[in-house]
Amino acid sequence: MNTADLGLPVDVPSTALFTDQYELTMLQAALKAGTAERRSVFEVFTRRLPEGRRYGVVAGTGRVLDAVENFRFDAGVLGFLRERGIVDEPTLEWLAGYRFGGDVWGYPEGEVYFPGSPIMRVEGSFAECVLLETVILSILNHDSAIAAAASRMSSAAGVRPLIEMGARRTHELAAVAASRAAYLGGFSSTSDLAAGFRYNIPTVGTSAHAFTLLHDHERDAFRAQVDSLGRGTTLLVDTYDVAEAVRLAVEVAGTELGAVRIDSGDLLLVAHRVRQQLDELGATHTKIIVTSDLDEYAIASLAAAPVDAYGVGTQLVTGSGHPTASMVYKLVARAESDDPKAPLVPVAKKSSGGKTSIGGRKWAARRLDADGVAEAEVVGTGPVPAEVADRQLLVQLIKGGDVIAREPLDVVRDRHTAARAGLPLSATQLSRGEPVIPTEYVQARSGS
């Protein structure tokens, strides 16, 4: 059973303070003005992809669902808000009973997206929706950035497995989320046990240089590890002299040695030398794992090297230079009045400087060419054109406040593999370029 089927297998504290203060001050003002209950539609989207990226990856949706469920103002949280004088007593009374009761639609987790894609749509009263802005953006921006980097790395790695090992390079809780996003993006395992526990991701790990340095001789360290973990273990061979370490590794473990890990030096050159040495020693089935500040470019450069797996840390958990997906959460439509039956009117930001938005409650579909390859992201308001009606992307995630679309992480991972495969081949190129397909807008002729 994948733990994602049941949500987090650990107690999650309230997520209500994972927010910016102005969300609460807006709520207070709207309550006083009588506009808080107006039916509203917010959308998450990005105006542009990070420079050089051809597609984005939707990640973190499952964590958003957990966060919305746990967005509760308990006594401790309310006491903090009261003590600081952040909001008045009528607002605190309203918050005490807060439960999101609206609807959320979104791209299925693992799907790809492009500039302007309505990645998530949150519908309900202004009051209940505006409070979720910060936590939703916090999760989606982080996880989608990591997943996009992971996707590029897994594409560069081909069939060779990738190990996520970046926990020591980021915040301890971000590390767990990063591991989840990396697995979604194509990584095979993680070194982080919290991620393994929480999301049922396969975990791996053997030893670091400290273990070799602990012993008087490298042979003693290898012997201790093999005696404890078996001949199939992975021995780290670059603490001192690589060639001598490989010789000792095979001498200690025999030709059944599982793998050797190289963590420094010219990885291309060293990998070729180690492969030749292993073969000459009869360890023809011993694998070579390389680590050492790898990114997608370094992985691609090792495509012709005799490498069997990659371990990636820093570059992965920092989004390979792009630690955020630059998503925003904007009000795009709201009711004319508090009447539940009042029609929605589109609203949009019109300021200069590239921060404009397009009003109206949107749908999205992906148009395919004759070969079934994506050729455009079609985004619009109003009726959906017949030619893309069967290719709509948004699915309902929360209905009337209840989560209805929680999925196992392996399902999400497989979805991303399929979504990436449905893009033009140039999507996986590492050279700088524009989004691999354009975004086309279809405006409603009247209404929204």
C-alpha positions, 0 to 999 in steps of 0.5 A: 500500500502506498502511503499516499493512498491514506494521506500522511502517515504522521500527524500534521500540525495546523497549516493555518499559519503557513500564510502571509499576514495580509491574507488575514488583514484582507479577510478582516477588511472584507468581513467588515465591508460585506464582501467576504462571502462573494463567490470567487475564482482564483487561479494558479499559473506562471507567466513564464518558464525559467530561462531555457526550460521547455516545459514545467512539471506539476508537482505538490498537488497531493501535499496541497490537498493535505495542507487544505485539510489541515488548514485549521485555526485551533486555540493555540493559533487563535491565541497567537493572532489575538496576542499580536493583535493581527486581526480583531475579535469578529475575525477571530470568531470567523477563523475559529470555525474555518473549514474550506468548503469550496471546490478545487480543480487542477492539472493532474499531478505529474502533468506538464504545463506551460506559461498561462496554464491554469494549473490550479483553480480554487472556487468558493467565497473570497474569504475561504479562498484567499486564505489558501494563497500562500500555502498553495503557492509555497508547495507548488512553487517548490515542488514543481521546481524540483520536479522539473529539474528531476525530469530533465535529469531523468531524461538525460540519464535515460534508463540509468537510475537516479538516486536523490541524496540532497537532504543535507543541502536544504531545510530538513522538511524541504528535503522530504518534499524535494525527495517526493518531487524528485521521485515524481520526476523520474528518480528511483530512490532516496537517501532520506529516510523521512521521505521513505517513511512518509511517501513509501519511496525506496531508500538506499545508502551504504557509507561515506568517507568518514567510515573509511577514515575511521579505520586504520586501513582502507581494507579494514573499512571495506571488510567491516562494510562487507561483513555487515552488509554483504558482498552486494554492497556499494564501496566508496573508492575515492577516499585515497587512491582510486585504483588501489581502492578498486583492487582492495574492494574486489579482493575483499568482496570478490567478484560479487561486489555490488558496486563502487561509488566515485565521488570526485575527480574527472568522472568521465575519465575515472569511470572508464578506468574503473570499468576497465580495472573491474573487468580485468579483475573479473568483477564484470557485473560490479556496477559503477555509481557516480556522485559529486555535484551532478546536474542534468548537463553533467549527467548528459556528458556522462552518457557515453561513460560506463556508468550504471547510476547517478547520485544527485544532491545539491543541484536537484534540491535547488531546482538546478538553478531555478528554485521556484516555478514563479507561480502566482495565485490571482483572482480571475472572477468574482460574483457581482454580489453576495447572492449565491446565484449572482453571475461571475464577472471576470477581473484581471490585473492591468498594471505595467511591467509584465504582471498583467493577468487574463480575467475569467474562469478558465479551462485548458486543453492540449491539442495534438497533431496527426501523430498524437504529439502535443502541438499547443496548450489551448486555454480559454473562457466560456464554451470549450471548442469541440475539437479539444473537448476530449483533451481537457486537462483540469480535473476536480480535486476537492468538491465541497471541501472534501478531497476526492482525488488523492492518488498513490505517488507511483500513479503520479510518477507514471503520469509524468513519464507519459506526459513528457513522452507526449511532447515533441522530441525537442522538449528534452533538449538541454540547450536553451530554448522557448517552451516546446509548444505555444499557449493559445488563448480562446476568449469567450464571446460574452460572459465568462 
